[in-house]
């Protein structure tokens, strides 16, 4: 069975890209599969599998990386309270936000804020969209899977978590 | 200028479609459009940039084998090609104008670090950033 990068129809890929773009543009919004499938004009049954095959990550996990990325930018660039950042980036509870954030980045939101402020300079020369893509968390395993892998350890350094 | 970069090419899924997009929607001009058998050398130019051509090429024979061409079509369609940047004087005005003619925007104009940028894709999936650079006061 051919499952290489070239095995998917480019017309389908172009429509899947549209769903990815829509999540990028509004990652704070809820993106249930039926909504994404509608954007891509494919059946719900095929959407998640096709998306993962195309982009190497399930759609809901992709959304999670985008939310963490936005939250990181807001922590770095604004003085918004962490509760407000959690709310603005699409989480319904502060607890889920903090836990997911630590699982993905290896640090707490407040630690990331402190460190980003201490080290951020010179980014203004690169288009911000590219800066943010360069800083995107590389989430290739499920968050729950990571949690199982390092039981009880939520302070694992970021370098170990982000490959 | 006699030395420097003259042509940079994009892969597109259909040259007629790309031509219509870059010329009729974005306002580029055709620089060269010549055929040799199945091969079509097509380049367009920004009206304010006479020394640079943007090539609009389809991956395929005789340059590439069918499997390589298919891989490249897939890469373009999933937005995996490198970033492209278009400078504009007024990002919000350009956004309104291009959106009205049906350009697929991926990001509305946003101001950051004093610049205003928006994002759009060509019909094939190539992603552009449209940037209005901060006006320098000196």
Contacts between the chains, C-beta under 8 A, distances in Angstrom:
chain1	res1	chain2	res2	distance
A	4	B	71	8.0
A	5	B	71	6.0
A	5	B	74	5.8
A	5	B	75	7.4
A	6	B	67	6.5
A	6	B	70	4.5
A	6	B	71	4.2
A	6	B	74	5.2
A	8	B	74	6.1
A	10	B	13	6.3
A	10	B	70	7.9
A	10	B	73	4.3
A	10	B	74	5.5
A	10	B	76	7.3
A	10	B	77	4.0
A	11	B	77	7.3
A	13	B	74	5.7
A	13	B	77	3.7
A	13	B	78	4.6
A	13	B	125	7.6
A	14	B	13	7.8
A	14	B	77	4.2
A	14	B	78	7.7
A	14	B	124	7.5
A	14	B	125	5.3
A	16	B	78	6.9
A	17	B	77	6.5
A	17	B	78	5.4
A	17	B	79	4.7
A	17	B	121	7.7
A	17	B	125	5.6
A	18	B	104	7.8
A	20	B	79	7.2
A	21	B	79	7.5
A	21	B	106	4.3
A	21	B	121	7.2
A	24	B	106	6.6
A	24	B	107	7.4
A	25	B	106	6.1
A	25	B	107	5.7
A	25	B	108	7.6
A	54	B	78	5.3
A	55	B	78	6.8
A	123	B	113	7.9
A	124	B	113	4.3
A	124	B	114	8.0
A	127	B	83	7.9
A	127	B	85	6.9
A	127	B	115	7.6
A	127	B	117	6.3
A	127	B	129	5.8
A	127	B	131	6.4
A	128	B	110	7.9
A	128	B	112	4.3
A	128	B	113	6.3
A	128	B	115	7.9
A	128	B	117	7.2
A	129	B	107	7.2
A	129	B	117	6.5
A	129	B	119	6.6
A	129	B	129	6.0
A	130	B	83	6.2
A	130	B	129	7.8
